[in-house]
Amino acid sequence: MSASPSNETLPTILVVAAGRGLGHAIAEQFLGKGWHVIGTVRPGSPRLKLHDLAEASGGRVEIETLDINVPEQIAALRRRLDGRALDMLFVNAGITTRDEHIPIGEVTTDEFNDVMLTNALSPMRVIESLQDLVTPTGLIGAMSSGQGSIANNETGLREVYRGSKAALNQFMRSFAVRQSEPARTLLVMAPGWVRTELGGSDAPLGIEDSIPRLVSVMLAQLGTPGVRFLDYQGRIVPW
């Protein structure tokens, strides 16, 4: 009988913000596909679904702590992962304003700053800091949203959230064109409108409808250089 592969020989993904919801589901899917998973939770978090997944994983799920809005914690995570090789880095982050109907001119400065920091600036700080851990033909991705598409915006609403995801998309394109040898796959992913704490109870998709397909798209894209904005079915989303 052949021996099981050691964790050192398994492909590895780091999922940032993997404690619950979409991030946990991504971690669970990659674990089921034979990957080694490193997932982050915020410091001081209670027991989350990721802890249960790690406990049952036979050592194939590691948990790291990270508040992506604290640059010092990003730097500390980079130091802890020094010498590790990642086949994928995926940043799953997203908050919105308390009132999705509030127009941009009426949102408070603090709330605007919170959404833009969490959804756009902090994910890029993580990517910039950890990019050198990703293998030359690996994948770097971030969770965007179909609402980040400027071309598809025909309804308004969630104006700050939309703006933050459009900013994330733009930042990823800027990151892409700065690469001297674009061998890596760079993705911004739209998971669809999913029933989560962020998406709300009226969303038409369950996590089980979105994330397995999103993970399949990521795996299919791995090894194809360049930056793309795709949805969970692999369709191109207009920028």
Biotite code that builds the C-alpha atoms (Angstrom):
import biotite.structure as struc

atoms = struc.array([
    struc.Atom([0.000, 0.000, 0.000], chain_id="A", res_id=1, res_name="MET", atom_name="CA", element="C"),
    struc.Atom([1.415, 3.360, -0.991], chain_id="A", res_id=2, res_name="SER", atom_name="CA", element="C"),
    struc.Atom([2.096, 5.921, 1.683], chain_id="A", res_id=3, res_name="ALA", atom_name="CA", element="C"),
    struc.Atom([-0.021, 9.041, 1.955], chain_id="A", res_id=4, res_name="SER", atom_name="CA", element="C"),
    struc.Atom([1.725, 12.170, 0.687], chain_id="A", res_id=5, res_name="PRO", atom_name="CA", element="C"),
    struc.Atom([3.275, 14.331, 3.383], chain_id="A", res_id=6, res_name="SER", atom_name="CA", element="C"),
    struc.Atom([2.105, 17.886, 3.862], chain_id="A", res_id=7, res_name="ASN", atom_name="CA", element="C"),
    struc.Atom([5.401, 19.051, 2.338], chain_id="A", res_id=8, res_name="GLU", atom_name="CA", element="C"),
    struc.Atom([4.547, 17.441, -1.004], chain_id="A", res_id=9, res_name="THR", atom_name="CA", element="C"),
    struc.Atom([0.957, 18.677, -1.220], chain_id="A", res_id=10, res_name="LEU", atom_name="CA", element="C"),
    struc.Atom([0.062, 21.857, -3.102], chain_id="A", res_id=11, res_name="PRO", atom_name="CA", element="C"),
    struc.Atom([-0.579, 24.657, -0.616], chain_id="A", res_id=12, res_name="THR", atom_name="CA", element="C"),
    struc.Atom([-3.075, 27.503, -0.561], chain_id="A", res_id=13, res_name="ILE", atom_name="CA", element="C"),
    struc.Atom([-3.206, 30.385, 1.876], chain_id="A", res_id=14, res_name="LEU", atom_name="CA", element="C"),
    struc.Atom([-6.774, 31.639, 2.295], chain_id="A", res_id=15, res_name="VAL", atom_name="CA", element="C"),
    struc.Atom([-6.920, 34.985, 4.062], chain_id="A", res_id=16, res_name="VAL", atom_name="CA", element="C"),
    struc.Atom([-10.135, 35.478, 6.075], chain_id="A", res_id=17, res_name="ALA", atom_name="CA", element="C"),
    struc.Atom([-11.126, 31.817, 6.155], chain_id="A", res_id=18, res_name="ALA", atom_name="CA", element="C"),
    struc.Atom([-12.858, 31.576, 9.507], chain_id="A", res_id=19, res_name="GLY", atom_name="CA", element="C"),
    struc.Atom([-16.404, 31.236, 8.217], chain_id="A", res_id=20, res_name="ARG", atom_name="CA", element="C"),
    struc.Atom([-18.641, 31.932, 5.241], chain_id="A", res_id=21, res_name="GLY", atom_name="CA", element="C"),
    struc.Atom([-17.079, 32.004, 1.789], chain_id="A", res_id=22, res_name="LEU", atom_name="CA", element="C"),
    struc.Atom([-13.515, 31.831, 3.099], chain_id="A", res_id=23, res_name="GLY", atom_name="CA", element="C"),
    struc.Atom([-14.184, 28.719, 5.153], chain_id="A", res_id=24, res_name="HIS", atom_name="CA", element="C"),
    struc.Atom([-15.972, 27.123, 2.204], chain_id="A", res_id=25, res_name="ALA", atom_name="CA", element="C"),
    struc.Atom([-12.960, 27.784, -0.037], chain_id="A", res_id=26, res_name="ILE", atom_name="CA", element="C"),
    struc.Atom([-10.649, 26.210, 2.539], chain_id="A", res_id=27, res_name="ALA", atom_name="CA", element="C"),
    struc.Atom([-12.957, 23.202, 2.840], chain_id="A", res_id=28, res_name="GLU", atom_name="CA", element="C"),
    struc.Atom([-13.088, 22.715, -0.914], chain_id="A", res_id=29, res_name="GLN", atom_name="CA", element="C"),
    struc.Atom([-9.314, 22.798, -1.328], chain_id="A", res_id=30, res_name="PHE", atom_name="CA", element="C"),
    struc.Atom([-8.867, 20.405, 1.577], chain_id="A", res_id=31, res_name="LEU", atom_name="CA", element="C"),
    struc.Atom([-11.272, 18.006, -0.118], chain_id="A", res_id=32, res_name="GLY", atom_name="CA", element="C"),
    struc.Atom([-9.233, 18.236, -3.307], chain_id="A", res_id=33, res_name="LYS", atom_name="CA", element="C"),
    struc.Atom([-6.067, 17.106, -1.557], chain_id="A", res_id=34, res_name="GLY", atom_name="CA", element="C"),
    struc.Atom([-4.462, 20.475, -0.870], chain_id="A", res_id=35, res_name="TRP", atom_name="CA", element="C"),
    struc.Atom([-2.698, 21.690, 2.251], chain_id="A", res_id=36, res_name="HIS", atom_name="CA", element="C"),
    struc.Atom([-4.563, 24.742, 3.544], chain_id="A", res_id=37, res_name="VAL", atom_name="CA", element="C"),
    struc.Atom([-3.376, 27.671, 5.621], chain_id="A", res_id=38, res_name="ILE", atom_name="CA", element="C"),
    struc.Atom([-6.299, 29.807, 6.721], chain_id="A", res_id=39, res_name="GLY", atom_name="CA", element="C"),
    struc.Atom([-6.324, 33.026, 8.692], chain_id="A", res_id=40, res_name="THR", atom_name="CA", element="C"),
    struc.Atom([-8.690, 34.222, 11.381], chain_id="A", res_id=41, res_name="VAL", atom_name="CA", element="C"),
    struc.Atom([-8.688, 37.500, 13.243], chain_id="A", res_id=42, res_name="ARG", atom_name="CA", element="C"),
    struc.Atom([-6.854, 37.588, 16.580], chain_id="A", res_id=43, res_name="PRO", atom_name="CA", element="C"),
    struc.Atom([-9.155, 36.912, 19.494], chain_id="A", res_id=44, res_name="GLY", atom_name="CA", element="C"),
    struc.Atom([-11.765, 35.172, 17.337], chain_id="A", res_id=45, res_name="SER", atom_name="CA", element="C"),
    struc.Atom([-14.032, 32.646, 19.052], chain_id="A", res_id=46, res_name="PRO", atom_name="CA", element="C"),
    struc.Atom([-14.070, 29.083, 17.804], chain_id="A", res_id=47, res_name="ARG", atom_name="CA", element="C"),
    struc.Atom([-15.037, 29.210, 14.139], chain_id="A", res_id=48, res_name="LEU", atom_name="CA", element="C"),
    struc.Atom([-15.804, 26.675, 11.424], chain_id="A", res_id=49, res_name="LYS", atom_name="CA", element="C"),
    struc.Atom([-12.162, 26.766, 10.346], chain_id="A", res_id=50, res_name="LEU", atom_name="CA", element="C"),
    struc.Atom([-11.121, 25.476, 13.767], chain_id="A", res_id=51, res_name="HIS", atom_name="CA", element="C"),
    struc.Atom([-13.425, 22.488, 13.339], chain_id="A", res_id=52, res_name="ASP", atom_name="CA", element="C"),
    struc.Atom([-12.028, 21.878, 9.857], chain_id="A", res_id=53, res_name="LEU", atom_name="CA", element="C"),
    struc.Atom([-8.461, 22.019, 11.143], chain_id="A", res_id=54, res_name="ALA", atom_name="CA", element="C"),
    struc.Atom([-9.222, 19.641, 13.990], chain_id="A", res_id=55, res_name="GLU", atom_name="CA", element="C"),
    struc.Atom([-10.563, 17.009, 11.589], chain_id="A", res_id=56, res_name="ALA", atom_name="CA", element="C"),
    struc.Atom([-7.942, 17.531, 8.868], chain_id="A", res_id=57, res_name="SER", atom_name="CA", element="C"),
    struc.Atom([-5.107, 15.360, 10.113], chain_id="A", res_id=58, res_name="GLY", atom_name="CA", element="C"),
    struc.Atom([-2.721, 18.300, 10.091], chain_id="A", res_id=59, res_name="GLY", atom_name="CA", element="C"),
    struc.Atom([-3.590, 19.477, 6.575], chain_id="A", res_id=60, res_name="ARG", atom_name="CA", element="C"),
    struc.Atom([-5.205, 22.705, 7.775], chain_id="A", res_id=61, res_name="VAL", atom_name="CA", element="C"),
    struc.Atom([-3.121, 25.292, 9.624], chain_id="A", res_id=62, res_name="GLU", atom_name="CA", element="C"),
    struc.Atom([-4.588, 28.348, 11.283], chain_id="A", res_id=63, res_name="ILE", atom_name="CA", element="C"),
    struc.Atom([-2.793, 31.679, 11.364], chain_id="A", res_id=64, res_name="GLU", atom_name="CA", element="C"),
    struc.Atom([-4.017, 34.904, 12.945], chain_id="A", res_id=65, res_name="THR", atom_name="CA", element="C"),
    struc.Atom([-4.288, 38.106, 10.936], chain_id="A", res_id=66, res_name="LEU", atom_name="CA", element="C"),
    struc.Atom([-6.203, 41.353, 11.002], chain_id="A", res_id=67, res_name="ASP", atom_name="CA", element="C"),
    struc.Atom([-5.618, 42.521, 7.451], chain_id="A", res_id=68, res_name="ILE", atom_name="CA", element="C"),
    struc.Atom([-6.226, 46.129, 8.463], chain_id="A", res_id=69, res_name="ASN", atom_name="CA", element="C"),
    struc.Atom([-3.134, 46.136, 10.694], chain_id="A", res_id=70, res_name="VAL", atom_name="CA", element="C"),
    struc.Atom([0.052, 46.381, 8.574], chain_id="A", res_id=71, res_name="PRO", atom_name="CA", element="C"),
    struc.Atom([2.211, 45.144, 11.444], chain_id="A", res_id=72, res_name="GLU", atom_name="CA", element="C"),
    struc.Atom([0.220, 41.913, 11.534], chain_id="A", res_id=73, res_name="GLN", atom_name="CA", element="C"),
    struc.Atom([0.698, 41.417, 7.794], chain_id="A", res_id=74, res_name="ILE", atom_name="CA", element="C"),
    struc.Atom([4.441, 41.837, 8.281], chain_id="A", res_id=75, res_name="ALA", atom_name="CA", element="C"),
    struc.Atom([4.417, 39.392, 11.198], chain_id="A", res_id=76, res_name="ALA", atom_name="CA", element="C"),
    struc.Atom([2.561, 36.786, 9.122], chain_id="A", res_id=77, res_name="LEU", atom_name="CA", element="C"),
    struc.Atom([5.120, 37.217, 6.352], chain_id="A", res_id=78, res_name="ARG", atom_name="CA", element="C"),
    struc.Atom([7.902, 36.522, 8.830], chain_id="A", res_id=79, res_name="ARG", atom_name="CA", element="C"),
    struc.Atom([6.137, 33.435, 10.207], chain_id="A", res_id=80, res_name="ARG", atom_name="CA", element="C"),
    struc.Atom([5.719, 32.046, 6.679], chain_id="A", res_id=81, res_name="LEU", atom_name="CA", element="C"),
    struc.Atom([9.297, 32.752, 5.646], chain_id="A", res_id=82, res_name="ASP", atom_name="CA", element="C"),
    struc.Atom([10.666, 29.831, 3.646], chain_id="A", res_id=83, res_name="GLY", atom_name="CA", element="C"),
    struc.Atom([7.238, 28.440, 2.785], chain_id="A", res_id=84, res_name="ARG", atom_name="CA", element="C"),
    struc.Atom([6.081, 28.021, -0.818], chain_id="A", res_id=85, res_name="ALA", atom_name="CA", element="C"),
    struc.Atom([2.482, 28.772, -1.753], chain_id="A", res_id=86, res_name="LEU", atom_name="CA", element="C"),
    struc.Atom([0.838, 27.498, -4.921], chain_id="A", res_id=87, res_name="ASP", atom_name="CA", element="C"),
    struc.Atom([-2.066, 29.853, -4.341], chain_id="A", res_id=88, res_name="MET", atom_name="CA", element="C"),
    struc.Atom([-2.726, 32.955, -2.282], chain_id="A", res_id=89, res_name="LEU", atom_name="CA", element="C"),
    struc.Atom([-6.360, 34.018, -2.098], chain_id="A", res_id=90, res_name="PHE", atom_name="CA", element="C"),
    struc.Atom([-7.585, 37.025, -0.134], chain_id="A", res_id=91, res_name="VAL", atom_name="CA", element="C"),
    struc.Atom([-11.230, 36.844, 0.864], chain_id="A", res_id=92, res_name="ASN", atom_name="CA", element="C"),
    struc.Atom([-12.341, 40.110, 2.457], chain_id="A", res_id=93, res_name="ALA", atom_name="CA", element="C"),
    struc.Atom([-15.475, 42.177, 2.320], chain_id="A", res_id=94, res_name="GLY", atom_name="CA", element="C"),
    struc.Atom([-17.624, 44.498, 4.393], chain_id="A", res_id=95, res_name="ILE", atom_name="CA", element="C"),
    struc.Atom([-20.287, 46.981, 3.392], chain_id="A", res_id=96, res_name="THR", atom_name="CA", element="C"),
    struc.Atom([-22.049, 50.022, 4.803], chain_id="A", res_id=97, res_name="THR", atom_name="CA", element="C"),
    struc.Atom([-24.810, 49.595, 7.350], chain_id="A", res_id=98, res_name="ARG", atom_name="CA", element="C"),
    struc.Atom([-27.353, 51.049, 4.908], chain_id="A", res_id=99, res_name="ASP", atom_name="CA", element="C"),
    struc.Atom([-26.879, 49.808, 1.337], chain_id="A", res_id=100, res_name="GLU", atom_name="CA", element="C"),
    struc.Atom([-29.241, 52.505, 0.040], chain_id="A", res_id=101, res_name="HIS", atom_name="CA", element="C"),
    struc.Atom([-27.146, 55.423, 1.285], chain_id="A", res_id=102, res_name="ILE", atom_name="CA", element="C"),
    struc.Atom([-25.780, 57.515, -1.620], chain_id="A", res_id=103, res_name="PRO", atom_name="CA", element="C"),
    struc.Atom([-22.072, 58.208, -1.729], chain_id="A", res_id=104, res_name="ILE", atom_name="CA", element="C"),
    struc.Atom([-22.480, 61.865, -0.809], chain_id="A", res_id=105, res_name="GLY", atom_name="CA", element="C"),
    struc.Atom([-24.152, 60.991, 2.484], chain_id="A", res_id=106, res_name="GLU", atom_name="CA", element="C"),
    struc.Atom([-21.901, 58.231, 3.803], chain_id="A", res_id=107, res_name="VAL", atom_name="CA", element="C"),
    struc.Atom([-19.783, 59.154, 6.792], chain_id="A", res_id=108, res_name="THR", atom_name="CA", element="C"),
    struc.Atom([-16.057, 59.512, 6.321], chain_id="A", res_id=109, res_name="THR", atom_name="CA", element="C"),
    struc.Atom([-15.362, 56.809, 8.908], chain_id="A", res_id=110, res_name="ASP", atom_name="CA", element="C"),
    struc.Atom([-17.644, 54.292, 7.216], chain_id="A", res_id=111, res_name="GLU", atom_name="CA", element="C"),
    struc.Atom([-16.208, 55.100, 3.792], chain_id="A", res_id=112, res_name="PHE", atom_name="CA", element="C"),
    struc.Atom([-12.688, 54.644, 5.113], chain_id="A", res_id=113, res_name="ASN", atom_name="CA", element="C"),
    struc.Atom([-13.559, 51.347, 6.808], chain_id="A", res_id=114, res_name="ASP", atom_name="CA", element="C"),
    struc.Atom([-15.033, 49.807, 3.649], chain_id="A", res_id=115, res_name="VAL", atom_name="CA", element="C"),
    struc.Atom([-12.272, 51.023, 1.349], chain_id="A", res_id=116, res_name="MET", atom_name="CA", element="C"),
    struc.Atom([-9.558, 49.913, 3.764], chain_id="A", res_id=117, res_name="LEU", atom_name="CA", element="C"),
    struc.Atom([-10.971, 46.413, 4.265], chain_id="A", res_id=118, res_name="THR", atom_name="CA", element="C"),
    struc.Atom([-12.093, 45.746, 0.694], chain_id="A", res_id=119, res_name="ASN", atom_name="CA", element="C"),
    struc.Atom([-9.386, 47.421, -1.390], chain_id="A", res_id=120, res_name="ALA", atom_name="CA", element="C"),
    struc.Atom([-6.267, 48.646, 0.372], chain_id="A", res_id=121, res_name="LEU", atom_name="CA", element="C"),
    struc.Atom([-5.726, 45.854, 2.897], chain_id="A", res_id=122, res_name="SER", atom_name="CA", element="C"),
    struc.Atom([-6.111, 42.966, 0.406], chain_id="A", res_id=123, res_name="PRO", atom_name="CA", element="C"),
    struc.Atom([-3.484, 44.605, -1.790], chain_id="A", res_id=124, res_name="MET", atom_name="CA", element="C"),
    struc.Atom([-1.172, 45.099, 1.171], chain_id="A", res_id=125, res_name="ARG", atom_name="CA", element="C"),
    struc.Atom([-1.433, 41.372, 1.867], chain_id="A", res_id=126, res_name="VAL", atom_name="CA", element="C"),
    struc.Atom([-0.765, 40.511, -1.772], chain_id="A", res_id=127, res_name="ILE", atom_name="CA", element="C"),
    struc.Atom([2.180, 42.897, -2.054], chain_id="A", res_id=128, res_name="GLU", atom_name="CA", element="C"),
    struc.Atom([3.696, 41.553, 1.164], chain_id="A", res_id=129, res_name="SER", atom_name="CA", element="C"),
    struc.Atom([3.235, 37.829, 0.499], chain_id="A", res_id=130, res_name="LEU", atom_name="CA", element="C"),
    struc.Atom([3.624, 37.674, -3.283], chain_id="A", res_id=131, res_name="GLN", atom_name="CA", element="C"),
    struc.Atom([7.186, 36.400, -3.135], chain_id="A", res_id=132, res_name="ASP", atom_name="CA", element="C"),
    struc.Atom([6.001, 33.257, -1.314], chain_id="A", res_id=133, res_name="LEU", atom_name="CA", element="C"),
    struc.Atom([3.850, 32.288, -4.296], chain_id="A", res_id=134, res_name="VAL", atom_name="CA", element="C"),
    struc.Atom([5.543, 29.993, -6.791], chain_id="A", res_id=135, res_name="THR", atom_name="CA", element="C"),
    struc.Atom([6.478, 31.568, -10.163], chain_id="A", res_id=136, res_name="PRO", atom_name="CA", element="C"),
    struc.Atom([3.616, 29.748, -11.900], chain_id="A", res_id=137, res_name="THR", atom_name="CA", element="C"),
    struc.Atom([1.193, 29.958, -8.985], chain_id="A", res_id=138, res_name="GLY", atom_name="CA", element="C"),
    struc.Atom([-2.036, 31.901, -8.528], chain_id="A", res_id=139, res_name="LEU", atom_name="CA", element="C"),
    struc.Atom([-2.774, 35.096, -6.636], chain_id="A", res_id=140, res_name="ILE", atom_name="CA", element="C"),
    struc.Atom([-6.411, 36.016, -6.273], chain_id="A", res_id=141, res_name="GLY", atom_name="CA", element="C"),
    struc.Atom([-8.830, 38.214, -4.383], chain_id="A", res_id=142, res_name="ALA", atom_name="CA", element="C"),
    struc.Atom([-12.560, 38.075, -3.805], chain_id="A", res_id=143, res_name="MET", atom_name="CA", element="C"),
    struc.Atom([-14.191, 40.838, -5.770], chain_id="A", res_id=144, res_name="SER", atom_name="CA", element="C"),
    struc.Atom([-17.858, 41.104, -6.706], chain_id="A", res_id=145, res_name="SER", atom_name="CA", element="C"),
    struc.Atom([-20.001, 41.496, -9.762], chain_id="A", res_id=146, res_name="GLY", atom_name="CA", element="C"),
    struc.Atom([-20.944, 44.816, -8.182], chain_id="A", res_id=147, res_name="GLN", atom_name="CA", element="C"),
    struc.Atom([-17.376, 45.929, -8.783], chain_id="A", res_id=148, res_name="GLY", atom_name="CA", element="C"),
    struc.Atom([-18.052, 45.965, -12.517], chain_id="A", res_id=149, res_name="SER", atom_name="CA", element="C"),
    struc.Atom([-18.452, 49.552, -13.709], chain_id="A", res_id=150, res_name="ILE", atom_name="CA", element="C"),
    struc.Atom([-19.931, 48.418, -17.029], chain_id="A", res_id=151, res_name="ALA", atom_name="CA", element="C"),
    struc.Atom([-22.629, 46.334, -15.322], chain_id="A", res_id=152, res_name="ASN", atom_name="CA", element="C"),
    struc.Atom([-23.742, 48.977, -12.817], chain_id="A", res_id=153, res_name="ASN", atom_name="CA", element="C"),
    struc.Atom([-27.317, 49.716, -13.838], chain_id="A", res_id=154, res_name="GLU", atom_name="CA", element="C"),
    struc.Atom([-28.990, 49.902, -10.435], chain_id="A", res_id=155, res_name="THR", atom_name="CA", element="C"),
    struc.Atom([-26.748, 51.817, -8.067], chain_id="A", res_id=156, res_name="GLY", atom_name="CA", element="C"),
    struc.Atom([-27.163, 50.785, -4.414], chain_id="A", res_id=157, res_name="LEU", atom_name="CA", element="C"),
    struc.Atom([-24.249, 49.670, -2.239], chain_id="A", res_id=158, res_name="ARG", atom_name="CA", element="C"),
    struc.Atom([-22.337, 52.563, -3.731], chain_id="A", res_id=159, res_name="GLU", atom_name="CA", element="C"),
    struc.Atom([-19.378, 52.455, -1.355], chain_id="A", res_id=160, res_name="VAL", atom_name="CA", element="C"),
    struc.Atom([-19.168, 48.668, -1.596], chain_id="A", res_id=161, res_name="TYR", atom_name="CA", element="C"),
    struc.Atom([-19.287, 48.860, -5.393], chain_id="A", res_id=162, res_name="ARG", atom_name="CA", element="C"),
    struc.Atom([-16.593, 51.509, -5.396], chain_id="A", res_id=163, res_name="GLY", atom_name="CA", element="C"),
    struc.Atom([-14.352, 49.502, -3.085], chain_id="A", res_id=164, res_name="SER", atom_name="CA", element="C"),
    struc.Atom([-14.519, 46.398, -5.270], chain_id="A", res_id=165, res_name="LYS", atom_name="CA", element="C"),
    struc.Atom([-13.963, 48.438, -8.439], chain_id="A", res_id=166, res_name="ALA", atom_name="CA", element="C"),
    struc.Atom([-10.904, 49.907, -6.700], chain_id="A", res_id=167, res_name="ALA", atom_name="CA", element="C"),
    struc.Atom([-9.681, 46.410, -5.816], chain_id="A", res_id=168, res_name="LEU", atom_name="CA", element="C"),
    struc.Atom([-10.045, 45.390, -9.464], chain_id="A", res_id=169, res_name="ASN", atom_name="CA", element="C"),
    struc.Atom([-8.074, 48.424, -10.612], chain_id="A", res_id=170, res_name="GLN", atom_name="CA", element="C"),
    struc.Atom([-5.350, 47.795, -8.052], chain_id="A", res_id=171, res_name="PHE", atom_name="CA", element="C"),
    struc.Atom([-5.016, 44.187, -9.213], chain_id="A", res_id=172, res_name="MET", atom_name="CA", element="C"),
    struc.Atom([-4.620, 45.353, -12.808], chain_id="A", res_id=173, res_name="ARG", atom_name="CA", element="C"),
    struc.Atom([-1.917, 47.774, -11.688], chain_id="A", res_id=174, res_name="SER", atom_name="CA", element="C"),
    struc.Atom([-0.219, 44.963, -9.771], chain_id="A", res_id=175, res_name="PHE", atom_name="CA", element="C"),
    struc.Atom([-0.392, 42.785, -12.882], chain_id="A", res_id=176, res_name="ALA", atom_name="CA", element="C"),
    struc.Atom([1.264, 45.260, -15.212], chain_id="A", res_id=177, res_name="VAL", atom_name="CA", element="C"),
    struc.Atom([4.110, 45.742, -12.745], chain_id="A", res_id=178, res_name="ARG", atom_name="CA", element="C"),
    struc.Atom([5.113, 42.086, -13.030], chain_id="A", res_id=179, res_name="GLN", atom_name="CA", element="C"),
    struc.Atom([8.280, 41.749, -15.099], chain_id="A", res_id=180, res_name="SER", atom_name="CA", element="C"),
    struc.Atom([7.459, 38.179, -16.124], chain_id="A", res_id=181, res_name="GLU", atom_name="CA", element="C"),
    struc.Atom([3.689, 37.608, -16.048], chain_id="A", res_id=182, res_name="PRO", atom_name="CA", element="C"),
    struc.Atom([3.855, 33.854, -15.441], chain_id="A", res_id=183, res_name="ALA", atom_name="CA", element="C"),
    struc.Atom([1.441, 33.830, -12.537], chain_id="A", res_id=184, res_name="ARG", atom_name="CA", element="C"),
    struc.Atom([-2.328, 33.637, -12.717], chain_id="A", res_id=185, res_name="THR", atom_name="CA", element="C"),
    struc.Atom([-3.954, 36.741, -11.228], chain_id="A", res_id=186, res_name="LEU", atom_name="CA", element="C"),
    struc.Atom([-7.678, 36.596, -10.559], chain_id="A", res_id=187, res_name="LEU", atom_name="CA", element="C"),
    struc.Atom([-10.383, 38.800, -9.137], chain_id="A", res_id=188, res_name="VAL", atom_name="CA", element="C"),
    struc.Atom([-13.384, 36.571, -8.558], chain_id="A", res_id=189, res_name="MET", atom_name="CA", element="C"),
    struc.Atom([-17.095, 37.353, -8.407], chain_id="A", res_id=190, res_name="ALA", atom_name="CA", element="C"),
    struc.Atom([-18.841, 34.673, -6.329], chain_id="A", res_id=191, res_name="PRO", atom_name="CA", element="C"),
    struc.Atom([-22.365, 35.723, -7.250], chain_id="A", res_id=192, res_name="GLY", atom_name="CA", element="C"),
    struc.Atom([-24.990, 36.955, -4.810], chain_id="A", res_id=193, res_name="TRP", atom_name="CA", element="C"),
    struc.Atom([-24.633, 34.457, -1.993], chain_id="A", res_id=194, res_name="VAL", atom_name="CA", element="C"),
    struc.Atom([-26.614, 34.010, 1.214], chain_id="A", res_id=195, res_name="ARG", atom_name="CA", element="C"),
    struc.Atom([-24.051, 35.066, 3.815], chain_id="A", res_id=196, res_name="THR", atom_name="CA", element="C"),
    struc.Atom([-23.934, 37.679, 6.541], chain_id="A", res_id=197, res_name="GLU", atom_name="CA", element="C"),
    struc.Atom([-22.818, 40.149, 3.868], chain_id="A", res_id=198, res_name="LEU", atom_name="CA", element="C"),
    struc.Atom([-25.088, 38.943, 1.069], chain_id="A", res_id=199, res_name="GLY", atom_name="CA", element="C"),
    struc.Atom([-28.209, 38.695, 3.205], chain_id="A", res_id=200, res_name="GLY", atom_name="CA", element="C"),
    struc.Atom([-31.054, 36.202, 3.298], chain_id="A", res_id=201, res_name="SER", atom_name="CA", element="C"),
    struc.Atom([-32.588, 37.272, -0.037], chain_id="A", res_id=202, res_name="ASP", atom_name="CA", element="C"),
    struc.Atom([-29.578, 36.181, -2.098], chain_id="A", res_id=203, res_name="ALA", atom_name="CA", element="C"),
    struc.Atom([-30.461, 33.520, -4.681], chain_id="A", res_id=204, res_name="PRO", atom_name="CA", element="C"),
    struc.Atom([-27.317, 31.403, -4.211], chain_id="A", res_id=205, res_name="LEU", atom_name="CA", element="C"),
    struc.Atom([-26.229, 29.262, -1.321], chain_id="A", res_id=206, res_name="GLY", atom_name="CA", element="C"),
    struc.Atom([-22.566, 28.851, -0.505], chain_id="A", res_id=207, res_name="ILE", atom_name="CA", element="C"),
    struc.Atom([-22.865, 25.332, -1.879], chain_id="A", res_id=208, res_name="GLU", atom_name="CA", element="C"),
    struc.Atom([-24.030, 26.753, -5.229], chain_id="A", res_id=209, res_name="ASP", atom_name="CA", element="C"),
    struc.Atom([-21.152, 29.211, -5.569], chain_id="A", res_id=210, res_name="SER", atom_name="CA", element="C"),
    struc.Atom([-17.949, 28.133, -3.920], chain_id="A", res_id=211, res_name="ILE", atom_name="CA", element="C"),
    struc.Atom([-17.402, 24.628, -5.363], chain_id="A", res_id=212, res_name="PRO", atom_name="CA", element="C"),
    struc.Atom([-17.708, 26.133, -8.839], chain_id="A", res_id=213, res_name="ARG", atom_name="CA", element="C"),
    struc.Atom([-15.529, 29.111, -7.941], chain_id="A", res_id=214, res_name="LEU", atom_name="CA", element="C"),
    struc.Atom([-12.797, 26.754, -6.704], chain_id="A", res_id=215, res_name="VAL", atom_name="CA", element="C"),
    struc.Atom([-13.073, 24.707, -9.890], chain_id="A", res_id=216, res_name="SER", atom_name="CA", element="C"),
    struc.Atom([-12.577, 27.897, -11.907], chain_id="A", res_id=217, res_name="VAL", atom_name="CA", element="C"),
    struc.Atom([-9.493, 28.806, -9.883], chain_id="A", res_id=218, res_name="MET", atom_name="CA", element="C"),
    struc.Atom([-7.984, 25.360, -10.412], chain_id="A", res_id=219, res_name="LEU", atom_name="CA", element="C"),
    struc.Atom([-8.757, 25.484, -14.130], chain_id="A", res_id=220, res_name="ALA", atom_name="CA", element="C"),
    struc.Atom([-7.087, 28.906, -14.401], chain_id="A", res_id=221, res_name="GLN", atom_name="CA", element="C"),
    struc.Atom([-3.947, 27.889, -12.485], chain_id="A", res_id=222, res_name="LEU", atom_name="CA", element="C"),
    struc.Atom([-0.984, 27.970, -14.838], chain_id="A", res_id=223, res_name="GLY", atom_name="CA", element="C"),
    struc.Atom([-2.552, 30.457, -17.267], chain_id="A", res_id=224, res_name="THR", atom_name="CA", element="C"),
    struc.Atom([-0.627, 33.742, -16.943], chain_id="A", res_id=225, res_name="PRO", atom_name="CA", element="C"),
    struc.Atom([-2.286, 37.138, -16.793], chain_id="A", res_id=226, res_name="GLY", atom_name="CA", element="C"),
    struc.Atom([-5.009, 38.971, -14.890], chain_id="A", res_id=227, res_name="VAL", atom_name="CA", element="C"),
    struc.Atom([-8.707, 38.188, -15.312], chain_id="A", res_id=228, res_name="ARG", atom_name="CA", element="C"),
    struc.Atom([-12.029, 39.196, -13.718], chain_id="A", res_id=229, res_name="PHE", atom_name="CA", element="C"),
    struc.Atom([-14.173, 36.059, -13.647], chain_id="A", res_id=230, res_name="LEU", atom_name="CA", element="C"),
    struc.Atom([-17.363, 34.912, -11.969], chain_id="A", res_id=231, res_name="ASP", atom_name="CA", element="C"),
    struc.Atom([-17.945, 31.635, -10.159], chain_id="A", res_id=232, res_name="TYR", atom_name="CA", element="C"),
    struc.Atom([-18.950, 29.965, -13.421], chain_id="A", res_id=233, res_name="GLN", atom_name="CA", element="C"),
    struc.Atom([-15.776, 31.002, -15.196], chain_id="A", res_id=234, res_name="GLY", atom_name="CA", element="C"),
    struc.Atom([-17.431, 33.720, -17.254], chain_id="A", res_id=235, res_name="ARG", atom_name="CA", element="C"),
    struc.Atom([-15.558, 36.958, -17.954], chain_id="A", res_id=236, res_name="ILE", atom_name="CA", element="C"),
    struc.Atom([-16.986, 39.904, -16.017], chain_id="A", res_id=237, res_name="VAL", atom_name="CA", element="C"),
    struc.Atom([-16.534, 43.300, -17.733], chain_id="A", res_id=238, res_name="PRO", atom_name="CA", element="C"),
    struc.Atom([-14.297, 45.596, -15.780], chain_id="A", res_id=239, res_name="TRP", atom_name="CA", element="C"),
])
